[in-house]
Amino acid sequence: MRNDSSGYLGFGEVYISTVKPGAIKGWKKHREMTLNIVVPAGKIHFILYDEYSGEFREITLSPDNYRRLTVSPGIWIAFRGDGDRESMLINFADIPHDPAETDNLELVNSLIPYEWK
């Protein structure tokens, strides 16, 4: 990511996370932070949910489908590790992490009407 890249709004922090095959993380929504996610190892299936329009967007990232996923503030995100090995994501965020600007929901029985397949 470069400082003249689309989606670059400033530098807050970079963090790395992993997810095991079949494990699901989420639902999370940032009120201020913009996420810029890449998956350099493994395969991760992302679900984005806009609660105002009711629309879902799905994308799977991996080294074979290497692109950057930009998630704007106000969009719910959850993801599942796909494939047969642990996967890694890197997030280039525009502001430092602050738990006070983050909302979380349970995966099951949540207000988000998504069925994991």
C-alpha positions as CSV (number, residue, x, y, z in Angstrom):
1,M,0.0,0.0,0.0
2,R,1.3,3.4,-0.9
3,N,0.3,6.8,0.4
4,D,-1.2,7.6,-3.1
5,S,-3.2,4.3,-3.3
6,S,-7.0,4.3,-3.6
7,G,-8.4,3.7,-0.1
8,Y,-5.3,5.1,1.7
9,L,-6.7,7.7,4.2
10,G,-3.7,7.9,6.5
11,F,-1.7,5.5,8.7
12,G,-2.9,4.4,12.1
13,E,-1.5,0.9,12.5
14,V,-0.8,-2.4,10.8
15,Y,-1.9,-5.7,12.4
16,I,-1.6,-9.3,11.5
17,S,-4.2,-11.9,12.4
18,T,-4.7,-15.6,11.7
19,V,-7.7,-17.9,11.3
20,K,-7.8,-21.6,11.4
21,P,-9.6,-23.6,8.6
22,G,-13.4,-23.5,9.3
23,A,-13.1,-21.0,12.1
24,I,-15.3,-17.8,11.8
25,K,-14.5,-14.4,13.3
26,G,-16.9,-11.5,13.5
27,W,-19.3,-9.7,13.4
28,K,-17.4,-6.4,13.9
29,K,-18.1,-2.9,12.8
30,H,-15.8,0.1,13.1
31,R,-17.5,3.5,13.4
32,E,-14.3,5.5,12.4
33,M,-11.6,3.1,11.2
34,T,-11.2,2.1,7.5
35,L,-9.7,-1.4,7.0
36,N,-7.4,-2.3,4.1
37,I,-7.0,-6.1,4.2
38,V,-4.8,-8.4,2.3
39,V,-4.4,-12.2,2.6
40,P,-0.7,-13.2,1.9
41,A,-1.1,-16.8,3.1
42,G,-4.0,-19.3,3.1
43,K,-7.6,-18.5,2.0
44,I,-10.2,-16.3,3.8
45,H,-13.8,-15.8,2.9
46,F,-15.1,-12.4,3.9
47,I,-18.7,-11.3,4.4
48,L,-19.5,-7.6,4.4
49,Y,-22.9,-6.3,5.5
50,D,-24.5,-2.9,5.1
51,E,-27.3,-2.7,7.7
52,Y,-28.8,0.3,6.1
53,S,-29.3,-1.2,2.6
54,G,-29.5,-4.8,3.8
55,E,-27.0,-5.8,1.2
56,F,-24.2,-8.4,1.6
57,R,-21.0,-8.6,-0.3
58,E,-18.8,-11.7,-0.3
59,I,-15.2,-12.1,-1.4
60,T,-12.5,-14.7,-1.0
61,L,-8.9,-13.6,-0.8
62,S,-5.8,-15.7,-1.1
63,P,-2.4,-15.6,-2.9
64,D,-4.3,-16.8,-5.9
65,N,-6.8,-14.0,-5.7
66,Y,-4.5,-11.4,-4.3
67,R,-6.1,-8.0,-3.9
68,R,-6.8,-5.5,-1.2
69,L,-10.2,-5.4,0.5
70,T,-11.2,-1.9,1.7
71,V,-13.9,-1.8,4.4
72,S,-15.4,1.6,5.1
73,P,-16.6,2.6,8.6
74,G,-20.2,1.5,9.3
75,I,-19.9,-1.8,7.4
76,W,-20.2,-5.1,9.4
77,I,-17.5,-7.7,8.6
78,A,-17.0,-11.4,9.4
79,F,-14.7,-13.9,7.9
80,R,-14.0,-17.7,7.8
81,G,-10.8,-19.5,7.2
82,D,-11.1,-21.7,4.1
83,G,-8.8,-24.3,2.7
84,D,-6.8,-26.8,4.7
85,R,-4.3,-24.6,6.6
86,E,-4.2,-21.6,8.9
87,S,-4.6,-18.4,7.0
88,M,-3.1,-14.9,7.6
89,L,-4.5,-11.5,7.0
90,I,-2.8,-8.1,7.3
91,N,-4.8,-5.0,7.9
92,F,-3.5,-1.5,7.1
93,A,-5.8,0.7,9.2
94,D,-6.1,4.5,8.9
95,I,-6.3,5.1,12.7
96,P,-5.0,3.2,15.7
97,H,-7.3,0.6,17.2
98,D,-9.7,1.9,19.8
99,P,-12.2,-0.6,21.3
100,A,-14.6,2.3,22.0
101,E,-15.2,2.9,18.2
102,T,-15.9,-0.8,17.5
103,D,-19.3,-2.7,17.7
104,N,-19.4,-6.5,18.0
105,L,-22.2,-9.0,17.5
106,E,-22.4,-12.7,18.1
107,L,-22.2,-14.9,15.0
108,V,-25.4,-16.8,15.9
109,N,-28.7,-15.4,16.8
110,S,-27.4,-11.9,15.8
111,L,-29.2,-9.1,14.2
112,I,-27.4,-9.9,10.9
113,P,-29.5,-12.3,8.8
114,Y,-26.6,-14.4,7.3
115,E,-26.4,-18.2,7.1
116,W,-22.9,-19.5,7.0
117,K,-22.6,-22.3,4.4
